Amino acid sequence: MKLKGTWRLGRRSLWALMCGASLLFPLTAAGRIQQDGGTRPARATSLHTLVGGRARIQFADAFRGALRRAHIAYDAVGAAATEGDALTLPVADGLFDLASGRGAMAWRGGLALETARADVDLRNLRLDTVGRLPALWTTLVVKGELTETFPLCTVTVPSEQLPARLIGGRVMLLRDVELRLTAEGAACLNRLAVQEQFTAGQPVGLVNLIGIVE
């Protein structure tokens, strides 16, 4: 009888220990999950992922006049489209901070430059305002071959446009982003030009951006 009583006591103790462990485990696991960030609520942020949209470059009259005097004609490539004195390119993807204006985004399509000396394409246009020098980068394509990637224009986001507007929680608007030729961009055009000499800092035009965010 004594042995039997001891066994009953042992079973009750073991049962109590298992119940305590089962209650303790979810709390411990939850603590680990919370620490790892698996169930942590998302924090409010001004950083957004771009999944679409369009960029419209309105060329400055003076820049179009310089291209004309240099005997350089331009046209759209791929998914881009020309609309009078403007070039429209779809936004492929990117990241953008609405508050600071820092971000990077890729545009689809490009710009074809036709001259008596050579026909080249400016493809893979990428707006990057994260780096030390905010710039519009491009890859130069000559006779179907990739030759070099360089900053085509400097980029200035108007301070009065920040923080950027977000309409309906999905659409970002950014207006009058200024583009000016870099030294590399001017050198590229000068290699194609017949007469006109392009210079660094020369105004190219303004960009109006519509971005669709996740």
Residue pairs with C-beta under 8 A, 6 or more apart in sequence:
30 39
33 39
34 40
46 97
46 98
46 99
46 100
46 163
47 95
47 96
47 97
47 98
48 95
48 96
48 97
48 98
48 166
48 172
48 211
48 213
48 214
49 93
49 94
49 95
49 213
49 214
50 91
50 93
50 94
50 95
50 96
50 105
50 172
50 211
50 212
50 213
51 93
51 212
51 213
51 214
52 90
52 91
52 211
52 212
53 90
53 91
53 171
53 172
53 209
53 210
53 211
53 212
54 88
54 89
54 90
54 91
54 209
54 210
55 88
55 89
55 90
55 91
55 105
55 107
55 127
55 207
55 208
55 209
55 210
56 83
56 86
56 87
56 88
56 207
56 208
56 209
57 86
57 87
57 88
57 89
57 179
57 204
57 205
57 206
57 207
58 85
58 86
58 205
58 206
58 207
58 208
59 85
59 86
59 87
59 204
59 205
60 203
60 204
60 205
60 206
61 85
62 203
63 202
63 203
63 204
63 205
64 85
66 196
66 198
66 202
67 73
67 74
67 196
69 195
69 196
70 115
70 189
70 192
70 193
70 194
70 195
70 196
70 198
71 115
71 116
71 193
71 194
71 195
72 113
72 114
72 115
72 189
72 192
72 193
73 113
73 114
73 115
74 82
74 87
74 111
74 112
74 113
74 114
75 82
75 111
75 112
75 114
76 82
76 87
76 109
76 110
76 111
76 112
77 109
77 110
77 111
77 112
77 121
77 122
77 123
78 108
78 109
78 110
78 123
79 89
79 90
79 108
79 109
80 87
80 88
80 89
80 90
80 107
80 108
80 109
80 110
80 111
81 87
81 88
81 109
82 88
87 111
89 107
89 108
89 109
89 110
89 125
90 107
90 108
90 109
91 105
91 106
91 107
91 108
91 209
91 210
91 211
91 212
92 105
92 106
92 107
92 108
93 105
93 106
94 103
94 104
94 105
94 106
94 127
94 211
95 103
95 104
95 105
96 102
96 103
96 104
96 105
96 164
96 172
96 211
96 213
97 103
98 162
98 163
98 164
98 166
98 172
99 162
99 163
100 162
101 129
101 157
101 161
101 162
101 164
101 174
102 129
102 130
103 127
103 128
103 129
103 130
104 126
104 127
104 128
104 129
104 130
105 126
105 127
105 211
106 124
106 125
106 126
107 125
107 126
107 127
109 123
109 125
110 121
110 122
110 123
110 124
110 125
110 138
110 141
111 121
111 122
111 125
112 119
112 120
112 121
112 122
113 119
113 120
113 121
113 122
113 189
113 192
115 192
115 193
115 194
116 194
117 191
117 192
117 194
118 142
118 191
118 192
120 140
120 141
120 142
120 192
121 140
121 141
122 138
122 139
122 140
122 141
122 152
123 138
123 139
123 141
124 137
124 138
124 139
124 149
125 136
125 137
125 138
125 152
126 136
126 137
126 138
127 136
127 137
127 155
127 207
128 134
128 135
128 136
128 137
128 155
129 155
129 157
133 151
133 154
134 154
134 155
134 156
134 157
135 151
135 152
135 153
135 154
135 155
135 182
136 151
136 152
136 153
136 154
136 155
136 179
137 149
137 150
137 151
137 152
138 149
138 150
138 152
139 146
139 148
139 149
140 146
140 147
140 148
140 149
140 150
140 188
141 147
150 182
150 184
150 185
150 188
151 182
151 184
151 185
152 181
152 182
152 184
152 185
152 188
153 179
153 180
153 181
153 182
153 185
153 204
154 179
154 180
154 181
154 182
154 201
155 177
155 178
155 179
156 177
156 178
156 180
157 174
157 177
158 175
158 176
158 177
158 178
161 174
161 175
161 176
161 177
164 172
164 173
164 174
165 172
165 173
165 174
166 172
166 173
166 213
167 173
170 212
170 213
171 210
171 211
171 212
171 213
172 209
172 210
172 211
172 212
172 213
173 209
173 210
174 207
174 208
174 209
174 211
175 206
175 208
175 209
176 206
176 207
176 208
177 206
177 207
177 208
177 209
178 203
178 206
178 207
179 203
179 204
179 205
179 206
179 207
180 200
180 201
180 202
180 203
180 204
181 189
181 198
181 199
181 200
181 201
181 202
181 204
182 200
183 200
185 198
185 200
185 204
186 198
186 199
186 200
186 202
189 198
190 197
190 198
